[in-house]
């Protein structure tokens, strides 16, 4: 049973990782299109700012509840084979989200100018007015995102990942297609309208994904339902915690940055999205790990709980440390290839690279957070991450207001990375106390040390190679620089894997085994899904 569960978890993580990678590629193409059309200036700052209020509504009302409460509660019912309770809870949650988020969207539209002024006080009145206009469009899209959160959480609980894998691809593809098609008429607002269209299409995909599970939906709104009450109890501290995290991000990327030179908000935003690529690996592990950890904890299988969690943390370190070194060394060519087209200038590339380098220092911290936070959700402890989040907010705010004005976007990016390390240090310590387990600390230190050694050697090799690698100047710039970057990434990954093999890192073997199982056992994996 454990072996089959492991294979299923690895298969699910592989599916989500691949889908996330493809979605991230489309996301970069979306950002590339916006950058090429409009450059990096106050116009792109306003588009990015228009997402702050809608994203906050999503994170507070739905985002935290899905991962911390909704999935564990549904997983508990499924472990008891009580599907009637599952669909009763899903129905109430969907109807409740529709009502509450719908009201929040209406209020957000009414108060949009005031909210934008609070979020970006450095904007002029005209900039506030236009950002409010964009915000109202995106608010409607967030309603569909919130409903998607309920549907996706249900699919995760059933460990059905087809809809959750396809939906983000459809979403990003729609933004690119409709954004480009409407840009001539609506300027940068075209991408706000395209976001709304993409969110609706994603919603249709999730409805299809739920339909495959043979749902028993009902128009009911029972706030006294045991499952709903349990979700409220679990998600309340997480909702407050996410509000804290959003405040930290708000001070980091919008509030202070609105006083910095034009384009600073955009530079911070797109550089942070590049950094999210390696963190997505950790997020995919965390999402697929949560239902399994919840069952293990409920079954009292402490050994399996510790083993799965420790292995996941070591896997994150194995990937995130070389990712940090790689982005520090290759940050400028990465930004140049992805975004330096059309109206996005070389000066914009330099500014964005500065933010990217300092954001990349926090990859290990935020990757580890994706695992540790899910572990707390699995043991039904949402209070501890809350007060740790308060400490992190205090530290992060102090760092933002100290380093931001002094060092600009570099200081803001560094402040965010340092706050991440403060957060995960406290989470790691108190998880061991709460779960009464020791998560193989010595093995994790060994993994971190070996990964750092291999990554530093890899980085040195990349620096030496970059000085001599030059394809013919007559080739088109994008082709030439794209091939050079691809060669550098391939050489970097290959050298890191070779060094990891020489250092006898078992994480490399585990990673290759997962890939091998995925390629060689696709049929058994498919059969296991029906069970």
Buried (B, 14 or more C-beta within 10 A) or exposed (E): EEEEBBBBBBBBBBBBBEBBBBBBEBBBBBBBBBBBBBBBBBBBBBBBBBBBBBBBBBBBBBBBBBBBBBBBBBBBBBEEEBBEBBBBBBBBBBBBBBEBBBEBBEEBBEBBBEBBBBBBEBBEEEBBBBBBBBBBBBBBBBBBBBBBBBBBBBBBBBBBBBBBBBBBBBBBBBBBBBBBEBBEEBBBBBBBBBBBBBBBBBBBBBBBBBEEBEBEEBEEBBEEBEBBEBBBEBBBBBBBBBBBBBBBBBBBBBBBBBEBEBBBBBBBBBBBBBBBBBBBBBBBBBBBBBBBBBBBBBEEBEEBBBBBBBBBBBBBBBBBBBBBBBBBBBBBBBBBBBBBBBBBBEEBBBBBBBBBBBBBBBBBBBBBBBBBBBBBBBBBBBBBBBBBBEBBBBBBBEBBBEBBEEBBBBBBBBBBBBBBBBBBBBBBEBBBEBBEBEBBEEBBEBBBEBBBBBBBBBBEBBEEBBEEBEEEEEEEEEEBBBBBBEEBBEBBEEBBBBBBEEBEBBBBEBBEEBEEBBEEBEEEBEEBBEE
